[in-house]
Amino acid sequence: MSRFCRKTLFFVAVSGIAMPVFGTQSFPTTGPVVSGSRAVLHLGWASAPADAPLAVKRAIWAGNQLRWKPYRYGGGHRTFFDRGYDCSGTISYVLAAAGLMRSPISSDEFRSFGRAGRGKWITIYARDGHAFAVIAGLRLDTTEWNETRPNRHWAPRWRGSYRNPRRFKTRHPVGL
């Protein structure tokens, strides 16, 4: 087992990240960190880059919380704390954890969120019916999208793979 893997597993065990914290209804304030300016994905867990602003780190740690949640259409719309999440509920949750949003919004509303274009740390891709984000180089998406073989195994998860943003509006939080 690599040194990185041992450190990550130790951190997860000690910090209690492996257990969902939704009973306390709070966003995470700590989580795994790696050196550099790009997030790292290992065994489904995203580690935030040390060089990222705290808001970006909190968004990544919040995304880690959702990896235990199932996909649920409309999940995360009425409240940030839900039993399941759809695409816009997932993105709303991580942006709220970062302090960038006060209430959840739909994928359609994400088409006008923040500023147009790609962000330095966080980019949101939205169209009517779907939204996903790329945070510090990792994609947070509810679809297991592959251009050659899309499937229906949906749930909030980190992805290391690229997704073609064709037909999506590209937005980013101001300053990030």
C-alpha positions as CSV (number, residue, x, y, z in Angstrom):
1,M,0.0,0.0,0.0
2,S,1.4,3.4,-1.0
3,R,2.3,6.1,1.6
4,F,-0.5,8.3,0.2
5,C,-3.1,5.6,0.5
6,R,-2.0,4.8,4.1
7,K,-2.2,8.5,5.0
8,T,-5.6,8.9,3.4
9,L,-7.0,5.9,5.1
10,F,-5.6,7.0,8.4
11,F,-7.1,10.4,8.0
12,V,-10.5,9.0,7.1
13,A,-10.5,6.6,10.1
14,V,-9.4,9.3,12.5
15,S,-11.6,12.1,11.3
16,G,-14.8,10.1,10.9
17,I,-15.3,11.2,7.3
18,A,-16.4,7.7,6.4
19,M,-19.5,8.2,8.4
20,P,-22.1,10.6,7.0
21,V,-22.5,13.6,9.2
22,F,-26.0,14.6,8.1
23,G,-27.5,13.9,11.6
24,T,-25.7,17.0,12.7
25,Q,-26.7,18.9,9.6
26,S,-23.4,20.6,9.2
27,F,-20.9,21.1,6.4
28,P,-17.4,19.7,6.8
29,T,-14.7,22.0,7.9
30,T,-11.8,19.6,7.5
31,G,-10.8,16.8,5.2
32,P,-7.9,15.3,3.2
33,V,-5.4,17.6,1.6
34,V,-2.6,17.0,-0.9
35,S,0.3,19.3,-1.9
36,G,-0.1,21.3,-5.1
37,S,-2.9,23.0,-6.9
38,R,-4.9,20.1,-8.2
39,A,-7.3,17.8,-6.3
40,V,-6.4,14.1,-6.2
41,L,-8.9,11.2,-6.5
42,H,-8.1,8.0,-4.7
43,L,-10.6,5.2,-4.1
44,G,-13.5,7.5,-4.6
45,W,-12.2,10.2,-2.2
46,A,-11.1,13.6,-3.3
47,S,-8.2,15.3,-1.5
48,A,-8.2,19.1,-1.8
49,P,-5.1,20.8,-3.0
50,A,-3.1,22.6,-0.3
51,D,-2.7,25.7,-2.6
52,A,-6.5,26.1,-3.0
53,P,-8.6,28.7,-1.2
54,L,-10.5,27.5,1.9
55,A,-13.8,27.7,0.0
56,V,-12.5,25.3,-2.6
57,K,-11.3,22.8,0.0
58,R,-14.6,22.9,1.8
59,A,-16.5,22.3,-1.5
60,I,-14.3,19.2,-2.1
61,W,-14.7,17.9,1.4
62,A,-18.5,18.4,1.1
63,G,-18.4,16.4,-2.2
64,N,-16.8,13.6,-0.2
65,Q,-19.8,13.5,2.1
66,L,-22.2,13.0,-0.8
67,R,-20.5,10.0,-2.2
68,W,-22.5,7.9,0.3
69,K,-25.8,9.3,-0.9
70,P,-28.0,7.9,-3.6
71,Y,-29.4,9.8,-6.6
72,R,-32.8,11.2,-5.9
73,Y,-34.6,13.4,-8.4
74,G,-35.4,16.7,-6.6
75,G,-33.0,15.7,-3.8
76,G,-31.2,18.6,-2.1
77,H,-33.7,21.2,-3.5
78,R,-35.8,22.0,-0.5
79,T,-32.9,21.8,1.9
80,F,-29.1,21.2,1.6
81,F,-29.4,18.2,4.0
82,D,-31.3,15.4,2.3
83,R,-31.3,11.6,2.0
84,G,-30.4,11.7,-1.7
85,Y,-29.3,14.2,-4.2
86,D,-29.8,15.0,-7.9
87,C,-27.4,16.9,-10.0
88,S,-28.3,20.5,-9.0
89,G,-28.8,19.4,-5.4
90,T,-25.3,18.1,-5.4
91,I,-23.7,21.2,-6.9
92,S,-25.9,23.4,-4.6
93,Y,-24.6,21.4,-1.6
94,V,-20.9,21.8,-2.3
95,L,-21.3,25.5,-3.1
96,A,-23.2,26.1,0.1
97,A,-20.4,24.3,2.0
98,A,-18.0,26.7,0.4
99,G,-20.0,29.6,1.6
100,L,-21.0,30.5,-2.0
101,M,-24.8,29.9,-1.9
102,R,-27.6,30.4,0.6
103,S,-30.3,28.2,-0.9
104,P,-30.4,25.4,-3.4
105,I,-31.1,26.1,-7.1
106,S,-32.1,24.0,-10.1
107,S,-29.9,23.1,-13.1
108,D,-31.7,25.7,-15.2
109,E,-30.9,28.4,-12.6
110,F,-27.2,27.4,-12.7
111,R,-27.1,28.6,-16.3
112,S,-27.0,32.1,-14.9
113,F,-25.1,31.5,-11.7
114,G,-22.0,33.6,-10.9
115,R,-20.0,34.7,-14.0
116,A,-19.8,33.3,-17.5
117,G,-16.8,31.2,-18.4
118,R,-14.4,28.8,-16.7
119,G,-13.2,29.6,-13.2
120,K,-9.7,29.2,-11.9
121,W,-10.8,26.7,-9.2
122,I,-14.5,25.9,-9.7
123,T,-16.4,25.7,-13.0
124,I,-20.1,24.8,-13.2
125,Y,-21.5,23.3,-16.4
126,A,-25.3,23.7,-16.7
127,R,-28.1,23.1,-19.2
128,D,-31.8,22.6,-18.8
129,G,-32.0,19.3,-17.0
130,H,-28.4,18.7,-15.8
131,A,-25.5,20.4,-14.1
132,F,-22.1,19.2,-13.0
133,A,-18.9,20.9,-11.7
134,V,-15.2,20.7,-12.1
135,I,-13.4,21.6,-8.8
136,A,-9.6,21.9,-8.7
137,G,-9.5,19.5,-11.7
138,L,-12.0,16.8,-10.6
139,R,-15.5,16.4,-11.9
140,L,-18.4,16.2,-9.5
141,D,-21.3,14.7,-11.4
142,T,-24.3,12.5,-10.7
143,T,-24.1,10.7,-14.1
144,E,-21.6,8.0,-15.0
145,W,-21.1,9.7,-18.3
146,N,-18.9,8.2,-21.0
147,E,-19.2,9.5,-24.5
148,T,-19.0,6.0,-26.0
149,R,-21.3,4.2,-23.5
150,P,-23.5,6.3,-21.2
151,N,-25.4,4.4,-18.6
152,R,-28.0,5.0,-15.9
153,H,-25.9,4.4,-12.7
154,W,-26.5,7.8,-11.2
155,A,-25.3,9.1,-7.9
156,P,-23.2,12.0,-6.6
157,R,-19.6,11.0,-7.2
158,W,-16.2,12.4,-8.0
159,R,-14.9,11.5,-11.5
160,G,-11.4,11.8,-12.8
161,S,-12.6,11.5,-16.4
162,Y,-13.3,14.3,-18.8
163,R,-16.9,15.1,-19.9
164,N,-17.5,17.0,-23.1
165,P,-19.2,20.3,-22.1
166,R,-20.9,20.7,-25.5
167,R,-24.4,22.2,-25.0
168,F,-23.7,23.3,-21.4
169,K,-23.4,26.9,-20.2
170,T,-20.1,27.4,-18.5
171,R,-20.2,29.5,-15.2
172,H,-18.0,30.0,-12.2
173,P,-18.4,31.6,-8.7
174,V,-17.0,35.2,-8.6
175,G,-13.4,35.1,-7.6
176,L,-12.9,31.4,-8.0
